[in-house]
Amino acid sequence: METNVTSEPKSNGVVNAGARIVVDDDDEVLSPNDLSEMLVEGTKESHDRAENCPFVKDFLSGRIKPELFKRGTAALYFVYSAMEEELEKNRDHLHIAPIYFPEELHRRDALAEDLHFLYGDDWQSQISLSSGTKPYVDRIHEVGQKDPVLLVAHCYTRYMGDLSGGQILKKVAQRALKLPSTGEGIHFYLFEGIHSHKGFKQLYRSRINELELPAQTKDRIVDESNRAFGFNMMIFTELEEIGKSMKADEAAGLGHGHAEIMQGGDINKCPFYAAKMAARGNPTYAFQLAVTLLRHPTAQVFLAASVAVLAGFIAWYFL
């Protein structure tokens, strides 16, 4: 970690109730026995395997099929729903309270927004817990109920990954799928409660390192983190197999949700979405909506009739 000589404490980038939480980085001295360091070292192989599985490699290269992106988003919704449900239940637990940051980290609501965009208003009826995601969800509930300290492993694996490599995936998805620049479809990757990702990750690692845990429990948390990587790879493998079996037309589209505008970036394919965004005060979508309506035959007839009436009125007035 970089060492900065300064007399002022650095902000970790978290805004909470109008005040900024501050951590002095100069006081943070890491050792191999710190849990965050043990997690980094102990999960290197799992991390490398996950990064090099075909689904992730295709994603990183921009070869992500829209249907698989939708299914992956749905899988994450079930994972985070389970994780954040168990975190809420254990929020006062000795080893969970220090890393409990619902405003800054929780992703369930953001994923719900993305699913609404990708699938439409009835998104909840269109998604279901897949066989590749169920073991992950079941395990999270199991440790939450029987051994809550292991939730530290799941939080570290997911949230720290989202704030790191996840930010690369956000940019790739936005570009490859022609997602709106306003963030629809990728709210999952947007941490609006965190001012600085780097600062927050430093704070989170320091909180993990401050947990008073025996060496055996630290080893168990590292093992559980490797297990979490394995569950994520099960989801990737499932998506990869689905992709292989999909027909070209199934893989190409994004279904019947508002995300249809992503196909070629043509707002005409989803004027309802343009109207929705225009109503929120977005001038870009307001202009696109006007252009879309003017291209519609009925709107053209109405406009022509209105112009004719107006011209007749003006002629009569000046006679």
Stockholm file with secondary structure:
# STOCKHOLM 1.0

chainA/1-319         METNVTSEPKSNGVVNAGARIVVDDDDEVLSPNDLSEMLVEGTKESHDRAENCPFVKDFLSGRIKPELFKRGTAALYFVYSAMEEELEKNRDHLHIAPIYFPEELHRRDALAEDLHFLYGDDWQSQISLSSGTKPYVDRIHEVGQKDPVLLVAHCYTRYMGDLSGGQILKKVAQRALKLPSTGEGIHFYLFEGIHSHKGFKQLYRSRINELELPAQTKDRIVDESNRAFGFNMMIFTELEEIGKSMKADEAAGLGHGHAEIMQGGDINKCPFYAAKMAARGNPTYAFQLAVTLLRHPTAQVFLAASVAVLAGFIAWYFL
#=GR chainA/1-319 SS CCCCCCSSCEEEEEEETTEEEEECGGGCCCCTTSHHHHHHHHTHHHHHHHHTSHHHHHHHTTCCCHHHHHHHHHHHHHHHHHHHHHHHHTTTSTTTGGGCCHHHHCCHHHHHHHHHHHHCTTHHHHCCCCTTTHHHHHHHHHHHHHCGGGHHHHHIIIIIHHHTHHHHHHHHHHHHTTCCTTCTTCGGGCCTTBSCHHHHHHHHHHHHHTSCCCHHHHHHHHHHHHHHHHHHHHHHHHHHHHHHHSCHHHHHCCTTSGGGGGSTTCGGGCHHHHHHHHHTTCHHHHHHHHHHHHHSHHHHHHHHHHHHHHHHHHHHHHC
#=GC SS_cons         CCCCCCSSCEEEEEEETTEEEEECGGGCCCCTTSHHHHHHHHTHHHHHHHHTSHHHHHHHTTCCCHHHHHHHHHHHHHHHHHHHHHHHHTTTSTTTGGGCCHHHHCCHHHHHHHHHHHHCTTHHHHCCCCTTTHHHHHHHHHHHHHCGGGHHHHHIIIIIHHHTHHHHHHHHHHHHTTCCTTCTTCGGGCCTTBSCHHHHHHHHHHHHHTSCCCHHHHHHHHHHHHHHHHHHHHHHHHHHHHHHHSCHHHHHCCTTSGGGGGSTTCGGGCHHHHHHHHHTTCHHHHHHHHHHHHHSHHHHHHHHHHHHHHHHHHHHHHC
//
